[in-house]
Structure formats: structure tokens, C-alpha cells
Amino acid sequence: MKRLIALALMGISTLAAADEVHVAQAQPVVEHYTYATDLDVAKVISVTPTADVCEVVPAQMIYEDHQGQRHILEYRIMGNGCSNG
């Protein structure tokens, strides 16, 4: 009976480890935008909201290219916290 429980626990831990590897492989690397970056955007998944500060801040866009590959693009944007008064 102890062997059966040990085998069951080993099987569960192996499945959990395999799932962690799959999740780690599925997360794309963050690419940093430059003016020379050649973008292939077929579908925008999400864009981070712009911060309410008066300075340049980083932002990210997650998108899919025409081959269905998911990308994370980090770029710099001016915050929304500036007033003209």
C-alpha cells in the first residue's frame, strides 16, 4: 500500500513539474522597442495603462504576429500627469 501511495505521489509531482516547464516555455521574452525594430503586429492582446505622472515611463504591449507567436514589447511613453496650466 505504501508503494502505491509513493507511486501516486511521484506521478502527481511529475505532472506538476511538467506543467511548470510548459508555463515557463510559453512566456515570451520581453523585447525592447527601438526605432529600428521591425514590428509584425497581427493582433494586440493588451497594453498597459499609462501612468498618471509627468515623465517618460515604460509601458508594455502584448501582441501576436502573423504566425500566431505571442510577443511582449516594452517601450517608453509620456505619462498622463502633466498639466498645461
Backbone hydrogen bonds in HBPLUS format (Angstrom, degrees):
<---DONOR---> <-ACCEPTOR-->    atom                        ^
c    i                          cat <-CA-CA->   ^        H-A-AA   ^      H-
h    n   atom  resd res      DA  || num        DHA   H-A  angle D-A-AA Bond
n    s   type  num  typ     dist DA aas  dist angle  dist       angle   num
A0005-ILE N   A0001-MET O   3.07 MM   4  6.39 157.6  2.12 149.8 155.1     1
A0006-ALA N   A0002-LYS O   2.91 MM   4  6.11 158.9  1.95 147.1 153.4     2
A0007-LEU N   A0003-ARG O   2.86 MM   4  6.06 159.5  1.90 151.0 156.1     3
A0008-ALA N   A0004-LEU O   2.97 MM   4  6.15 154.9  2.03 143.6 150.7     4
A0009-LEU N   A0005-ILE O   2.93 MM   4  6.17 159.2  1.98 151.2 156.4     5
A0010-MET N   A0006-ALA O   2.94 MM   4  6.14 153.5  2.01 145.7 153.3     6
A0011-GLY N   A0007-LEU O   2.95 MM   4  6.15 154.3  2.02 145.8 152.5     7
A0012-ILE N   A0008-ALA O   3.02 MM   4  6.28 156.6  2.08 147.6 153.6     8
A0013-SER N   A0009-LEU O   2.93 MM   4  6.11 163.2  1.96 149.3 153.9     9
A0014-THR N   A0010-MET O   2.95 MM   4  6.07 150.3  2.04 144.0 152.0    10
A0015-LEU N   A0011-GLY O   3.07 MM   4  6.28 156.7  2.13 144.7 150.4    11
A0016-ALA N   A0012-ILE O   2.96 MM   4  6.21 155.8  2.02 148.6 155.6    12
A0017-ALA N   A0013-SER O   2.95 MM   4  6.11 157.0  2.01 144.1 150.0    13
A0018-ALA N   A0014-THR O   2.94 MM   4  6.12 156.7  1.99 146.4 153.0    14
A0019-ASP N   A0015-LEU O   2.95 MM   4  6.14 150.7  2.04 144.2 152.0    15
A0020-GLU N   A0016-ALA O   3.03 MM   4  6.31 151.3  2.12 145.3 152.6    16
A0021-VAL N   A0017-ALA O   3.08 MM   4  6.36 154.5  2.15 148.1 154.3    17
A0022-HIS N   A0018-ALA O   3.05 MM   4  6.28 156.1  2.11 144.5 150.9    18
A0023-VAL N   A0019-ASP O   3.00 MM   4  6.26 158.5  2.05 149.3 154.4    19
A0024-ALA N   A0020-GLU O   2.98 MM   4  6.17 159.3  2.02 147.0 152.8    20
A0025-GLN N   A0021-VAL O   3.00 MM   4  6.19 151.9  2.08 148.5 155.5    21
A0026-ALA N   A0022-HIS O   3.04 MM   4  6.18 139.0  2.22 141.7 152.8    22
A0031-GLU N   A0072-ILE O   2.77 MM  41  6.03 176.8  1.77 167.4 166.8    23
A0074-GLU N   A0031-GLU O   2.71 MM  43  6.00 169.7  1.72 170.4 174.0    24
A0033-TYR N   A0074-GLU O   2.86 MM  41  5.97 170.9  1.87 172.3 170.5    25
A0037-THR N   A0034-THR O   3.03 MM   3  5.27 164.7  2.05 111.2 116.1    26
A0042-ALA N   A0064-GLU O   2.83 MM  22  5.75 162.9  1.85 151.9 156.7    27
A0043-LYS N   A0064-GLU O   3.18 MM  21  5.23 153.6  2.25 145.0 145.4    28
A0064-GLU N   A0043-LYS O   2.81 MM  21  5.23 158.9  1.86 153.9 161.3    29
A0045-ILE N   A0062-ILE O   2.71 MM  17  5.33 153.4  1.78 143.7 151.0    30
A0046-SER N   A0062-ILE O   3.18 MM  16  5.24 156.6  2.24 135.9 140.1    31
A0062-ILE N   A0046-SER O   2.85 MM  16  5.24 162.7  1.88 149.4 155.2    32
A0048-THR N   A0060-GLN O   2.93 MM  12  5.53 160.4  1.97 160.5 165.6    33
A0080-ASN N   A0051-ALA O   2.82 MM  29  6.14 160.4  1.86 160.3 162.4    34
A0081-GLY N   A0053-VAL O   2.91 MM  28  4.02 150.9  2.00 117.0 110.3    35
A0079-GLY N   A0055-GLU O   2.87 MM  24  5.52 159.8  1.91 143.3 149.7    36
A0057-VAL N   A0077-ILE O   2.77 MM  20  5.48 169.0  1.78 160.3 158.6    37
A0077-ILE N   A0057-VAL O   2.82 MM  20  5.48 162.7  1.85 158.0 163.1    38
A0059-ALA N   A0075-TYR O   2.78 MM  16  5.44 152.9  1.85 161.1 162.2    39
A0075-TYR N   A0059-ALA O   2.89 MM  16  5.44 161.8  1.92 152.6 158.5    40
A0061-MET N   A0073-LEU O   2.85 MM  12  5.20 152.0  1.93 145.0 154.4    41
A0073-LEU N   A0061-MET O   2.81 MM  12  5.20 172.8  1.82 157.0 158.9    42
A0063-TYR N   A0071-HIS O   2.96 MM   8  5.38 156.1  2.02 145.0 152.9    43
A0071-HIS N   A0063-TYR O   2.72 MM   8  5.38 159.8  1.76 165.3 170.7    44
A0065-ASP N   A0069-GLN O   2.93 MM   4  5.52 153.8  2.00 150.3 157.2    45
A0068-GLY N   A0065-ASP O   3.00 MM   3  5.35 162.8  2.03 114.9 119.3    46
